[in-house]
């Protein structure tokens, strides 16, 4: 490989590395923003066991509602959380039995 070809190759590699770093930074910023939104909404989230205890809803009912698309879990560190507003809406519609 000639010196000029080597310089072009190095420049191309450097440009690709810069682009990759930029993409990774953007992904990190998006993830941090998502965690910040979750922290703000932490009081509005219930885990499966809270729902079962507070509202006397069975595990199978939660599974059925999730399967039907009535509730959508939010996963935080591999743990399922559900929106308090969603649960209260389903309670008002008598769908949680």
N, C-alpha and C positions, 0 to 999 in steps of 0.2 A: 504494500500500500504506500502510495506516495504521501508526502507531507501534507499537501493541499487536500487530498482525499481524507486523510486522518483528521485534519482540522474541521472539515465539513461534518464528518462522522461525530466528532466530539461535540460540536455545536448542536447537532441534531439530538444527541443524547441529553445534553444539558437542557435544551428546550423541552424535551419530553419530561424530564425530571421536574422542571419548574411547573409545568402544567399539572403533573401528578400531585405535587405539593399543594398547588392552588385548589385542586379538587378535594384533597383530603382536609384542608383547612375549612373549606366550605361545608363539607360533611360534618366536621366537628362542631362548627358554629350552629348548624341546623340541629344537631343532637343536643347541644347545650341549651338552645332555645326551647326545644321540646321538653327537656327536664325542668326548665324554669316554669313553663306553662303548667306542667304536672304539679310542681311544688305549690303553685298558686291555687290549684284546684284540689289540693290534697284533702281539704275538709269536705269536699263534695264527692269523694270516692269511698266506696265501701268494698271490702273484700267479701268473698263468698260466705265466709263464716259469720261475718257481721250481719249479712242479709239473713242468714239462716236463724241467727239468734234474735235479732231485733224484730224481724217481721214474720217469724215462724214459717219460713218457706223451706221446702225440702230441697235437697241437692238435685233430685231428679227434675223438679220444676225449673230450677235454674238452668239445668242442662237442656231441657225442652225449649225454654224461652230463647236460649242462645242458639239452638239449632234452627228455630223458626225465624231467627233474625230480629226478635223483639228487643233483645239486649245485646250490647256489643262490649266485650271485655277490653280493658286497657291493660296491657302487660307491663309491669314494672318489676324488673329483676325476677322474671319468670313467675310472678305472682299475678293472678287475675284480680282486677278491680272493676267495679261497675259504678256508673254514675248514679248518685243519690236521686237526682231529678228523674232519671229514667225509671228507677224503681218506684218512686212516688207516683209517677204518671201511670204505670202499670197497675199499681194498687188502686188508684182512682177509677181505672177502667175495669176493675175486678178481673184482671187477667192472671193475678198471682194467687192461685188456689192449689 
